[in-house]
Amino acid sequence: MASQCDYLLLRCMDFRLERTIEEWLRPYLGRTDVIAIAGSCKVLAETPDSWPALFIWDQIRLAYEQHGVRQVVLTQHQDCGAYGGAAAFGSAEAEKAKLASDLRQVKEDLHRRFPDLRVSGFWIKPAGPEWEFEEIES
C-alpha cells in the first residue's frame, strides 16, 4: 500500500553533518525518505550509468511510486571526501562551483525522469563550530 511521504532527501553520508541536518530538517520536512551516500550528487552526475547510480535512481523511483514523494531536497557540502575534500580544489569557490554544478545536473535529470517533482538544492558549509545552509539556485 502506498503511503504519503512529504520529502526525499539526498545527502552525503558524512557523520559530521548528522546533527546539523537532523536539526535543520525538524521544523521543515515532516515525513522524509533519506538516501545517504558518499558525495550525495556525485555518482548521479558523474557516472549516471554505473550500478551505484542505477541503484540510487531505483531508490528515488520507489520513494516516488510507493511513498508519494513529490519534493526532493538535494544537498552538497564543503570538504566532501568523495570529491577529495577541500584540498582537491584550488579554492573554496572552485569547490562550491563543481559541487553546485553536479547538484544542478541531478536536478535536471530528476525533472526529466519525474516532471512533477519539485526539487531544491542546498550548499552546506562550516560557519564557526556549526554548519549553515545556502540554497543553490538553478
NUZAGU-408224 format. One record per atom (N, C-alpha, C): x, y, z negated; chain; residue in three letters; residue number from 1. Coordinates in Angstrom, 1 decimal. Example, Ala and Ser with C-alpha at 12.3 -4.5 7.8 and 13.67 -1.06 7.14 Angstrom:
2
R | px | py | pz | chaine | residu | num
R | 13.2 | -5.7 | -7.8 | A | ALA | 1;
R | 12.3 | -4.5 | -7.8 | A | ALA | 1;
R | 13.2 | -3.3 | -7.8 | A | ALA | 1;
R | 12.8 | -2.2 | -7.1 | A | SER | 2;
R | 13.7 | -1.1 | -7.1 | A | SER | 2;
R | 12.9 | 0.0 | -7.9 | A | SER | 2;
***
This chain:
138
R | px | py | pz | chaine | residu | num
R | 0.8 | -1.2 | 0.0 | A | MET | 1;
R | 0.0 | 0.0 | 0.0 | A | MET | 1;
R | 0.9 | 1.2 | 0.0 | A | MET | 1;
R | 0.6 | 2.1 | 0.9 | A | ALA | 2;
R | 1.4 | 3.4 | 1.0 | A | ALA | 2;
R | 1.0 | 4.3 | -0.2 | A | ALA | 2;
R | 2.0 | 5.0 | -0.7 | A | SER | 3;
R | 1.7 | 5.9 | -1.8 | A | SER | 3;
R | 2.2 | 7.3 | -1.3 | A | SER | 3;
R | 1.9 | 8.3 | -2.1 | A | GLN | 4;
R | 2.3 | 9.7 | -1.7 | A | GLN | 4;
R | 3.5 | 10.1 | -2.5 | A | GLN | 4;
R | 4.6 | 10.4 | -1.8 | A | CYS | 5;
R | 5.8 | 10.9 | -2.4 | A | CYS | 5;
R | 6.0 | 12.3 | -1.8 | A | CYS | 5;
R | 6.4 | 13.3 | -2.6 | A | ASP | 6;
R | 6.5 | 14.7 | -2.2 | A | ASP | 6;
R | 7.7 | 14.9 | -1.3 | A | ASP | 6;
R | 8.8 | 14.4 | -1.7 | A | TYR | 7;
R | 10.1 | 14.7 | -1.1 | A | TYR | 7;
R | 11.0 | 13.5 | -0.9 | A | TYR | 7;
R | 11.9 | 13.7 | 0.1 | A | LEU | 8;
R | 13.0 | 12.8 | 0.2 | A | LEU | 8;
R | 14.3 | 13.6 | 0.1 | A | LEU | 8;
R | 15.2 | 13.3 | -0.8 | A | LEU | 9;
R | 16.4 | 14.0 | -1.0 | A | LEU | 9;
R | 17.6 | 13.1 | -0.5 | A | LEU | 9;
R | 18.4 | 13.7 | 0.5 | A | LEU | 10;
R | 19.6 | 13.1 | 0.9 | A | LEU | 10;
R | 20.7 | 13.8 | 0.3 | A | LEU | 10;
R | 21.5 | 13.1 | -0.6 | A | ARG | 11;
R | 22.5 | 13.8 | -1.4 | A | ARG | 11;
R | 23.8 | 12.9 | -1.4 | A | ARG | 11;
R | 24.9 | 13.5 | -1.8 | A | CYS | 12;
R | 26.1 | 12.8 | -1.9 | A | CYS | 12;
R | 26.0 | 12.0 | -3.2 | A | CYS | 12;
R | 26.8 | 10.9 | -3.2 | A | MET | 13;
R | 26.8 | 10.0 | -4.4 | A | MET | 13;
R | 27.6 | 10.6 | -5.6 | A | MET | 13;
R | 28.4 | 11.7 | -5.3 | A | ASP | 14;
R | 29.3 | 12.3 | -6.3 | A | ASP | 14;
R | 28.7 | 12.4 | -7.7 | A | ASP | 14;
R | 29.4 | 11.8 | -8.6 | A | PHE | 15;
R | 28.9 | 11.8 | -10.0 | A | PHE | 15;
R | 28.9 | 13.2 | -10.6 | A | PHE | 15;
R | 29.8 | 14.1 | -10.1 | A | ARG | 16;
R | 29.9 | 15.5 | -10.6 | A | ARG | 16;
R | 28.6 | 16.3 | -10.4 | A | ARG | 16;
R | 27.8 | 15.8 | -9.5 | A | LEU | 17;
R | 26.6 | 16.6 | -9.1 | A | LEU | 17;
R | 25.3 | 16.0 | -9.8 | A | LEU | 17;
R | 25.4 | 14.9 | -10.5 | A | GLU | 18;
R | 24.3 | 14.2 | -11.0 | A | GLU | 18;
R | 23.4 | 15.1 | -11.9 | A | GLU | 18;
R | 24.0 | 15.7 | -13.0 | A | ARG | 19;
R | 23.2 | 16.5 | -13.9 | A | ARG | 19;
R | 22.7 | 17.8 | -13.2 | A | ARG | 19;
R | 23.5 | 18.4 | -12.4 | A | THR | 20;
R | 23.1 | 19.6 | -11.7 | A | THR | 20;
R | 21.9 | 19.4 | -10.8 | A | THR | 20;
R | 22.0 | 18.3 | -10.0 | A | ILE | 21;
R | 20.9 | 18.0 | -9.0 | A | ILE | 21;
R | 19.6 | 17.6 | -9.8 | A | ILE | 21;
R | 19.8 | 16.9 | -10.8 | A | GLU | 22;
R | 18.6 | 16.5 | -11.6 | A | GLU | 22;
R | 17.9 | 17.7 | -12.2 | A | GLU | 22;
R | 18.7 | 18.6 | -12.8 | A | GLU | 23;
R | 18.1 | 19.8 | -13.4 | A | GLU | 23;
R | 17.5 | 20.7 | -12.3 | A | GLU | 23;
R | 18.1 | 20.8 | -11.1 | A | TRP | 24;
R | 17.7 | 21.6 | -10.0 | A | TRP | 24;
R | 16.3 | 21.1 | -9.5 | A | TRP | 24;
R | 16.2 | 19.8 | -9.4 | A | LEU | 25;
R | 15.0 | 19.2 | -8.8 | A | LEU | 25;
R | 13.8 | 19.3 | -9.8 | A | LEU | 25;
R | 14.1 | 19.2 | -11.0 | A | ARG | 26;
R | 13.0 | 19.0 | -12.0 | A | ARG | 26;
R | 11.8 | 20.0 | -11.8 | A | ARG | 26;
R | 12.0 | 21.3 | -11.7 | A | PRO | 27;
R | 10.9 | 22.2 | -11.6 | A | PRO | 27;
R | 10.3 | 22.2 | -10.2 | A | PRO | 27;
R | 11.0 | 21.8 | -9.2 | A | TYR | 28;
R | 10.5 | 22.0 | -7.8 | A | TYR | 28;
R | 9.9 | 20.7 | -7.1 | A | TYR | 28;
R | 10.5 | 19.6 | -7.4 | A | LEU | 29;
R | 10.2 | 18.5 | -6.5 | A | LEU | 29;
R | 9.2 | 17.5 | -6.9 | A | LEU | 29;
R | 9.0 | 17.2 | -8.1 | A | GLY | 30;
R | 8.0 | 16.2 | -8.5 | A | GLY | 30;
R | 8.5 | 14.8 | -8.1 | A | GLY | 30;
R | 7.6 | 14.1 | -7.4 | A | ARG | 31;
R | 8.0 | 12.7 | -7.0 | A | ARG | 31;
R | 8.9 | 12.8 | -5.8 | A | ARG | 31;
R | 10.1 | 12.1 | -5.9 | A | THR | 32;
R | 11.1 | 12.2 | -4.9 | A | THR | 32;
R | 11.8 | 10.9 | -4.7 | A | THR | 32;
R | 11.9 | 10.5 | -3.4 | A | ASP | 33;
R | 12.8 | 9.4 | -3.0 | A | ASP | 33;
R | 14.2 | 10.0 | -2.8 | A | ASP | 33;
R | 15.2 | 9.2 | -3.2 | A | VAL | 34;
R | 16.6 | 9.7 | -3.2 | A | VAL | 34;
R | 17.4 | 8.7 | -2.4 | A | VAL | 34;
R | 18.2 | 9.3 | -1.5 | A | ILE | 35;
R | 19.2 | 8.5 | -0.8 | A | ILE | 35;
R | 20.5 | 9.2 | -1.2 | A | ILE | 35;
R | 21.4 | 8.4 | -1.9 | A | ALA | 36;
R | 22.7 | 8.9 | -2.3 | A | ALA | 36;
R | 23.8 | 8.1 | -1.6 | A | ALA | 36;
R | 24.6 | 8.8 | -0.8 | A | ILE | 37;
R | 25.6 | 8.2 | 0.0 | A | ILE | 37;
R | 26.8 | 9.1 | 0.1 | A | ILE | 37;
R | 28.0 | 8.6 | 0.0 | A | ALA | 38;
R | 29.2 | 9.5 | 0.1 | A | ALA | 38;
R | 29.1 | 10.3 | 1.4 | A | ALA | 38;
R | 29.3 | 11.6 | 1.2 | A | GLY | 39;
R | 29.3 | 12.5 | 2.4 | A | GLY | 39;
R | 27.9 | 13.0 | 2.8 | A | GLY | 39;
R | 26.8 | 12.5 | 2.2 | A | SER | 40;
R | 25.5 | 12.9 | 2.5 | A | SER | 40;
R | 25.2 | 12.8 | 4.0 | A | SER | 40;
R | 25.4 | 13.9 | 4.7 | A | CYS | 41;
R | 25.0 | 14.0 | 6.1 | A | CYS | 41;
R | 26.1 | 13.5 | 7.1 | A | CYS | 41;
R | 27.3 | 13.3 | 6.5 | A | LYS | 42;
R | 28.5 | 12.9 | 7.4 | A | LYS | 42;
R | 28.2 | 11.7 | 8.3 | A | LYS | 42;
R | 27.8 | 10.6 | 7.8 | A | VAL | 43;
R | 27.6 | 9.4 | 8.6 | A | VAL | 43;
R | 26.6 | 9.7 | 9.7 | A | VAL | 43;
R | 25.4 | 10.3 | 9.3 | A | LEU | 44;
R | 24.4 | 10.5 | 10.3 | A | LEU | 44;
R | 24.9 | 11.5 | 11.4 | A | LEU | 44;
R | 25.7 | 12.5 | 11.1 | A | ALA | 45;
R | 26.1 | 13.5 | 12.1 | A | ALA | 45;
R | 27.3 | 13.0 | 12.9 | A | ALA | 45;
R | 28.2 | 12.3 | 12.3 | A | GLU | 46;
R | 29.5 | 11.9 | 13.0 | A | GLU | 46;
R | 29.4 | 10.5 | 13.6 | A | GLU | 46;
R | 28.7 | 9.6 | 13.1 | A | THR | 47;
R | 28.7 | 8.2 | 13.6 | A | THR | 47;
R | 27.2 | 7.8 | 13.7 | A | THR | 47;
R | 26.4 | 8.4 | 14.5 | A | PRO | 48;
R | 24.9 | 8.1 | 14.4 | A | PRO | 48;
R | 24.5 | 6.7 | 14.9 | A | PRO | 48;
R | 25.4 | 6.0 | 15.6 | A | ASP | 49;
R | 25.0 | 4.6 | 16.0 | A | ASP | 49;
R | 25.7 | 3.6 | 15.1 | A | ASP | 49;
R | 26.4 | 3.9 | 14.1 | A | SER | 50;
R | 27.0 | 3.0 | 13.2 | A | SER | 50;
R | 26.0 | 2.3 | 12.3 | A | SER | 50;
R | 26.4 | 1.1 | 11.8 | A | TRP | 51;
R | 25.4 | 0.4 | 10.9 | A | TRP | 51;
R | 25.1 | 1.2 | 9.7 | A | TRP | 51;
R | 26.0 | 1.9 | 9.1 | A | PRO | 52;
R | 25.6 | 2.7 | 7.9 | A | PRO | 52;
R | 24.5 | 3.8 | 8.3 | A | PRO | 52;
R | 24.7 | 4.4 | 9.4 | A | ALA | 53;
R | 23.7 | 5.4 | 9.9 | A | ALA | 53;
R | 22.4 | 4.8 | 10.2 | A | ALA | 53;
R | 22.4 | 3.6 | 10.8 | A | LEU | 54;
R | 21.2 | 2.9 | 11.1 | A | LEU | 54;
R | 20.4 | 2.5 | 9.8 | A | LEU | 54;
R | 21.2 | 2.1 | 8.8 | A | PHE | 55;
R | 20.6 | 1.8 | 7.5 | A | PHE | 55;
R | 20.0 | 3.0 | 6.9 | A | PHE | 55;
R | 20.6 | 4.2 | 6.9 | A | ILE | 56;
R | 20.1 | 5.4 | 6.4 | A | ILE | 56;
R | 18.8 | 5.8 | 7.1 | A | ILE | 56;
R | 18.8 | 5.8 | 8.5 | A | TRP | 57;
R | 17.6 | 6.1 | 9.2 | A | TRP | 57;
R | 16.5 | 5.2 | 8.9 | A | TRP | 57;
R | 16.8 | 3.9 | 8.6 | A | ASP | 58;
R | 15.7 | 3.0 | 8.2 | A | ASP | 58;
R | 15.2 | 3.4 | 6.8 | A | ASP | 58;
R | 16.0 | 3.8 | 5.9 | A | GLN | 59;
R | 15.5 | 4.3 | 4.6 | A | GLN | 59;
R | 14.6 | 5.5 | 4.8 | A | GLN | 59;
R | 15.0 | 6.4 | 5.6 | A | ILE | 60;
R | 14.2 | 7.6 | 5.9 | A | ILE | 60;
R | 12.9 | 7.2 | 6.5 | A | ILE | 60;
R | 12.9 | 6.3 | 7.4 | A | ARG | 61;
R | 11.7 | 5.8 | 8.1 | A | ARG | 61;
R | 10.7 | 5.2 | 7.0 | A | ARG | 61;
R | 11.3 | 4.4 | 6.1 | A | LEU | 62;
R | 10.5 | 3.7 | 5.1 | A | LEU | 62;
R | 9.8 | 4.8 | 4.2 | A | LEU | 62;
R | 10.6 | 5.8 | 3.8 | A | ALA | 63;
R | 10.1 | 6.9 | 2.9 | A | ALA | 63;
R | 9.0 | 7.6 | 3.7 | A | ALA | 63;
R | 9.1 | 7.8 | 5.0 | A | TYR | 64;
R | 8.1 | 8.5 | 5.8 | A | TYR | 64;
R | 6.9 | 7.6 | 5.9 | A | TYR | 64;
R | 7.0 | 6.4 | 6.3 | A | GLU | 65;
R | 5.9 | 5.5 | 6.6 | A | GLU | 65;
R | 5.2 | 4.9 | 5.3 | A | GLU | 65;
R | 6.0 | 4.5 | 4.4 | A | GLN | 66;
R | 5.5 | 3.8 | 3.2 | A | GLN | 66;
R | 5.1 | 4.8 | 2.1 | A | GLN | 66;
R | 5.9 | 5.9 | 1.9 | A | HIS | 67;
R | 5.6 | 6.8 | 0.8 | A | HIS | 67;
R | 5.0 | 8.1 | 1.2 | A | HIS | 67;
R | 4.8 | 8.3 | 2.5 | A | GLY | 68;
R | 4.2 | 9.5 | 3.0 | A | GLY | 68;
R | 5.0 | 10.8 | 2.9 | A | GLY | 68;
R | 6.3 | 10.7 | 2.8 | A | VAL | 69;
R | 7.2 | 11.8 | 2.7 | A | VAL | 69;
R | 7.1 | 12.7 | 3.9 | A | VAL | 69;
R | 6.9 | 14.0 | 3.7 | A | ARG | 70;
R | 6.8 | 15.0 | 4.8 | A | ARG | 70;
R | 7.8 | 16.1 | 4.6 | A | ARG | 70;
R | 8.5 | 16.1 | 3.5 | A | GLN | 71;
R | 9.5 | 17.2 | 3.2 | A | GLN | 71;
R | 10.8 | 16.5 | 2.9 | A | GLN | 71;
R | 11.9 | 16.9 | 3.6 | A | VAL | 72;
R | 13.2 | 16.3 | 3.4 | A | VAL | 72;
R | 14.1 | 17.5 | 2.9 | A | VAL | 72;
R | 14.9 | 17.2 | 1.9 | A | VAL | 73;
R | 15.9 | 18.1 | 1.4 | A | VAL | 73;
R | 17.3 | 17.5 | 1.6 | A | VAL | 73;
R | 18.1 | 18.2 | 2.4 | A | LEU | 74;
R | 19.5 | 17.7 | 2.7 | A | LEU | 74;
R | 20.4 | 18.6 | 1.8 | A | LEU | 74;
R | 21.5 | 17.9 | 1.3 | A | THR | 75;
R | 22.5 | 18.7 | 0.6 | A | THR | 75;
R | 23.9 | 18.3 | 1.1 | A | THR | 75;
R | 24.7 | 19.3 | 1.0 | A | GLN | 76;
R | 26.2 | 19.1 | 1.2 | A | GLN | 76;
R | 26.9 | 19.8 | 0.1 | A | GLN | 76;
R | 28.1 | 19.4 | -0.3 | A | HIS | 77;
R | 28.7 | 20.1 | -1.4 | A | HIS | 77;
R | 30.2 | 20.3 | -1.1 | A | HIS | 77;
R | 30.7 | 21.4 | -1.8 | A | GLN | 78;
R | 32.1 | 21.7 | -1.7 | A | GLN | 78;
R | 33.0 | 20.6 | -2.3 | A | GLN | 78;
R | 34.1 | 20.4 | -1.8 | A | ASP | 79;
R | 35.1 | 19.4 | -2.3 | A | ASP | 79;
R | 34.6 | 18.0 | -2.2 | A | ASP | 79;
R | 33.9 | 17.6 | -1.1 | A | CYS | 80;
R | 33.3 | 16.3 | -0.9 | A | CYS | 80;
R | 34.4 | 15.3 | -0.5 | A | CYS | 80;
R | 34.6 | 14.3 | -1.3 | A | GLY | 81;
R | 35.7 | 13.3 | -1.0 | A | GLY | 81;
R | 35.5 | 12.6 | 0.3 | A | GLY | 81;
R | 34.3 | 12.4 | 0.8 | A | ALA | 82;
R | 34.0 | 11.7 | 2.1 | A | ALA | 82;
R | 34.6 | 12.5 | 3.2 | A | ALA | 82;
R | 34.8 | 13.8 | 3.1 | A | TYR | 83;
R | 35.3 | 14.6 | 4.1 | A | TYR | 83;
R | 36.8 | 14.9 | 3.8 | A | TYR | 83;
R | 37.4 | 14.3 | 2.8 | A | GLY | 84;
R | 38.8 | 14.5 | 2.4 | A | GLY | 84;
R | 39.0 | 15.6 | 1.4 | A | GLY | 84;
R | 37.9 | 16.1 | 0.8 | A | GLY | 85;
R | 37.9 | 17.1 | -0.2 | A | GLY | 85;
R | 38.3 | 18.5 | 0.4 | A | GLY | 85;
R | 38.3 | 19.4 | -0.5 | A | ALA | 86;
R | 38.6 | 20.8 | -0.1 | A | ALA | 86;
R | 39.9 | 20.9 | 0.6 | A | ALA | 86;
R | 40.9 | 20.1 | 0.2 | A | ALA | 87;
R | 42.2 | 20.2 | 0.7 | A | ALA | 87;
R | 42.3 | 19.8 | 2.2 | A | ALA | 87;
R | 41.3 | 19.2 | 2.7 | A | ALA | 88;
R | 41.3 | 18.8 | 4.1 | A | ALA | 88;
R | 41.0 | 19.9 | 5.1 | A | ALA | 88;
R | 40.6 | 21.1 | 4.5 | A | PHE | 89;
R | 40.2 | 22.2 | 5.3 | A | PHE | 89;
R | 41.2 | 23.4 | 5.0 | A | PHE | 89;
R | 41.3 | 24.3 | 6.0 | A | GLY | 90;
R | 42.2 | 25.4 | 5.9 | A | GLY | 90;
R | 41.7 | 26.5 | 4.9 | A | GLY | 90;
R | 40.4 | 26.5 | 4.7 | A | SER | 91;
R | 39.8 | 27.5 | 3.8 | A | SER | 91;
R | 38.4 | 27.0 | 3.3 | A | SER | 91;
R | 37.9 | 27.6 | 2.3 | A | ALA | 92;
R | 36.6 | 27.3 | 1.8 | A | ALA | 92;
R | 35.5 | 27.6 | 2.9 | A | ALA | 92;
R | 35.8 | 28.6 | 3.7 | A | GLU | 93;
R | 34.8 | 29.0 | 4.8 | A | GLU | 93;
R | 34.8 | 27.9 | 5.8 | A | GLU | 93;
R | 36.0 | 27.4 | 6.2 | A | ALA | 94;
R | 36.1 | 26.3 | 7.2 | A | ALA | 94;
R | 35.4 | 25.1 | 6.7 | A | ALA | 94;
R | 35.6 | 24.8 | 5.4 | A | GLU | 95;
R | 34.9 | 23.6 | 4.8 | A | GLU | 95;
R | 33.4 | 23.7 | 4.9 | A | GLU | 95;
R | 32.9 | 24.9 | 4.5 | A | LYS | 96;
R | 31.5 | 25.1 | 4.5 | A | LYS | 96;
R | 30.9 | 25.0 | 5.9 | A | LYS | 96;
R | 31.6 | 25.6 | 6.8 | A | ALA | 97;
R | 31.2 | 25.6 | 8.2 | A | ALA | 97;
R | 31.0 | 24.2 | 8.8 | A | ALA | 97;
R | 32.0 | 23.4 | 8.5 | A | LYS | 98;
R | 31.9 | 22.0 | 9.0 | A | LYS | 98;
R | 30.8 | 21.2 | 8.4 | A | LYS | 98;
R | 30.7 | 21.3 | 7.1 | A | LEU | 99;
R | 29.6 | 20.5 | 6.4 | A | LEU | 99;
R | 28.2 | 21.1 | 6.7 | A | LEU | 99;
R | 28.1 | 22.4 | 6.9 | A | ALA | 100;
R | 26.8 | 23.0 | 7.3 | A | ALA | 100;
R | 26.5 | 22.6 | 8.7 | A | ALA | 100;
R | 27.5 | 22.5 | 9.6 | A | SER | 101;
R | 27.2 | 22.1 | 10.9 | A | SER | 101;
R | 26.7 | 20.6 | 11.0 | A | SER | 101;
R | 27.3 | 19.8 | 10.2 | A | ASP | 102;
R | 26.8 | 18.4 | 10.1 | A | ASP | 102;
R | 25.3 | 18.4 | 9.5 | A | ASP | 102;
R | 25.1 | 19.2 | 8.5 | A | LEU | 103;
R | 23.7 | 19.2 | 8.0 | A | LEU | 103;
R | 22.7 | 19.7 | 9.0 | A | LEU | 103;
R | 23.1 | 20.7 | 9.8 | A | ARG | 104;
R | 22.2 | 21.2 | 10.9 | A | ARG | 104;
R | 21.9 | 20.1 | 11.9 | A | ARG | 104;
R | 23.0 | 19.3 | 12.2 | A | GLN | 105;
R | 22.8 | 18.2 | 13.2 | A | GLN | 105;
R | 21.8 | 17.2 | 12.7 | A | GLN | 105;
R | 21.9 | 16.9 | 11.4 | A | VAL | 106;
R | 21.0 | 15.9 | 10.8 | A | VAL | 106;
R | 19.6 | 16.5 | 10.8 | A | VAL | 106;
R | 19.5 | 17.7 | 10.5 | A | LYS | 107;
R | 18.1 | 18.4 | 10.6 | A | LYS | 107;
R | 17.5 | 18.3 | 12.0 | A | LYS | 107;
R | 18.3 | 18.6 | 13.0 | A | GLU | 108;
R | 17.8 | 18.5 | 14.4 | A | GLU | 108;
R | 17.4 | 17.0 | 14.7 | A | GLU | 108;
R | 18.2 | 16.1 | 14.3 | A | ASP | 109;
R | 17.9 | 14.7 | 14.5 | A | ASP | 109;
R | 16.6 | 14.2 | 13.8 | A | ASP | 109;
R | 16.4 | 14.7 | 12.6 | A | LEU | 110;
R | 15.2 | 14.4 | 11.8 | A | LEU | 110;
R | 14.0 | 15.0 | 12.5 | A | LEU | 110;
R | 14.1 | 16.2 | 13.0 | A | HIS | 111;
R | 12.9 | 16.8 | 13.8 | A | HIS | 111;
R | 12.6 | 16.0 | 15.1 | A | HIS | 111;
R | 13.7 | 15.5 | 15.7 | A | ARG | 112;
R | 13.5 | 14.8 | 16.9 | A | ARG | 112;
R | 12.8 | 13.4 | 16.6 | A | ARG | 112;
R | 13.2 | 12.8 | 15.5 | A | ARG | 113;
R | 12.6 | 11.5 | 15.2 | A | ARG | 113;
R | 11.2 | 11.6 | 14.5 | A | ARG | 113;
R | 11.1 | 12.6 | 13.7 | A | PHE | 114;
R | 9.9 | 12.8 | 12.9 | A | PHE | 114;
R | 9.4 | 14.3 | 13.0 | A | PHE | 114;
R | 8.8 | 14.6 | 14.1 | A | PRO | 115;
R | 8.4 | 16.0 | 14.4 | A | PRO | 115;
R | 7.7 | 16.8 | 13.3 | A | PRO | 115;
R | 6.9 | 16.1 | 12.5 | A | ASP | 116;
R | 6.1 | 16.8 | 11.5 | A | ASP | 116;
R | 6.8 | 16.9 | 10.1 | A | ASP | 116;
R | 8.1 | 16.5 | 10.0 | A | LEU | 117;
R | 8.8 | 16.7 | 8.8 | A | LEU | 117;
R | 9.2 | 18.2 | 8.6 | A | LEU | 117;
R | 9.1 | 18.7 | 7.4 | A | ARG | 118;
R | 9.7 | 20.0 | 7.0 | A | ARG | 118;
R | 11.1 | 19.6 | 6.4 | A | ARG | 118;
R | 12.1 | 20.3 | 6.9 | A | VAL | 119;
R | 13.5 | 19.9 | 6.4 | A | VAL | 119;
R | 14.2 | 21.2 | 5.9 | A | VAL | 119;
R | 14.7 | 21.2 | 4.8 | A | SER | 120;
R | 15.5 | 22.3 | 4.2 | A | SER | 120;
R | 16.9 | 21.7 | 3.9 | A | SER | 120;
R | 17.9 | 22.6 | 3.9 | A | GLY | 121;
R | 19.2 | 22.2 | 3.6 | A | GLY | 121;
R | 19.9 | 23.2 | 2.6 | A | GLY | 121;
R | 20.8 | 22.6 | 1.8 | A | PHE | 122;
R | 21.4 | 23.4 | 0.7 | A | PHE | 122;
R | 22.9 | 23.1 | 0.7 | A | PHE | 122;
R | 23.7 | 24.1 | 0.4 | A | TRP | 123;
R | 25.1 | 24.0 | 0.2 | A | TRP | 123;
R | 25.3 | 24.1 | -1.3 | A | TRP | 123;
R | 26.0 | 23.2 | -1.9 | A | ILE | 124;
R | 26.2 | 23.2 | -3.4 | A | ILE | 124;
R | 27.7 | 23.5 | -3.6 | A | ILE | 124;
R | 28.0 | 24.5 | -4.4 | A | LYS | 125;
R | 29.3 | 24.9 | -4.7 | A | LYS | 125;
R | 29.5 | 25.2 | -6.2 | A | LYS | 125;
R | 30.8 | 25.1 | -6.6 | A | PRO | 126;
R | 31.0 | 25.4 | -8.0 | A | PRO | 126;
R | 30.8 | 26.9 | -8.3 | A | PRO | 126;
R | 30.3 | 27.2 | -9.5 | A | ALA | 127;
R | 30.1 | 28.5 | -9.9 | A | ALA | 127;
R | 30.5 | 28.5 | -11.4 | A | ALA | 127;
R | 31.7 | 28.7 | -11.7 | A | GLY | 128;
R | 32.2 | 28.6 | -13.0 | A | GLY | 128;
R | 32.2 | 27.1 | -13.4 | A | GLY | 128;
R | 31.7 | 26.8 | -14.6 | A | PRO | 129;
R | 31.6 | 25.4 | -15.1 | A | PRO | 129;
R | 30.4 | 24.7 | -14.5 | A | PRO | 129;
R | 29.5 | 25.4 | -13.8 | A | GLU | 130;
R | 28.3 | 24.8 | -13.2 | A | GLU | 130;
R | 28.4 | 24.8 | -11.7 | A | GLU | 130;
R | 27.4 | 24.4 | -11.0 | A | TRP | 131;
R | 27.2 | 24.4 | -9.6 | A | TRP | 131;
R | 26.1 | 25.3 | -9.2 | A | TRP | 131;
R | 26.1 | 25.9 | -8.0 | A | GLU | 132;
R | 25.0 | 26.6 | -7.5 | A | GLU | 132;
R | 24.6 | 26.2 | -6.2 | A | GLU | 132;
R | 23.3 | 26.4 | -5.8 | A | PHE | 133;
R | 22.7 | 26.0 | -4.6 | A | PHE | 133;
R | 22.5 | 27.2 | -3.7 | A | PHE | 133;
R | 22.9 | 27.1 | -2.4 | A | GLU | 134;
R | 22.6 | 28.2 | -1.4 | A | GLU | 134;
R | 22.0 | 27.5 | -0.2 | A | GLU | 134;
R | 20.8 | 28.1 | 0.2 | A | GLU | 135;
R | 20.1 | 27.5 | 1.3 | A | GLU | 135;
R | 20.9 | 27.7 | 2.6 | A | GLU | 135;
R | 21.0 | 26.7 | 3.4 | A | ILE | 136;
R | 21.7 | 26.7 | 4.7 | A | ILE | 136;
R | 20.6 | 26.9 | 5.7 | A | ILE | 136;
R | 20.6 | 28.0 | 6.4 | A | GLU | 137;
R | 19.6 | 28.4 | 7.4 | A | GLU | 137;
R | 19.9 | 27.6 | 8.7 | A | GLU | 137;
R | 18.9 | 27.4 | 9.5 | A | SER | 138;
R | 19.1 | 26.7 | 10.8 | A | SER | 138;
R | 20.0 | 27.4 | 11.8 | A | SER | 138;
***
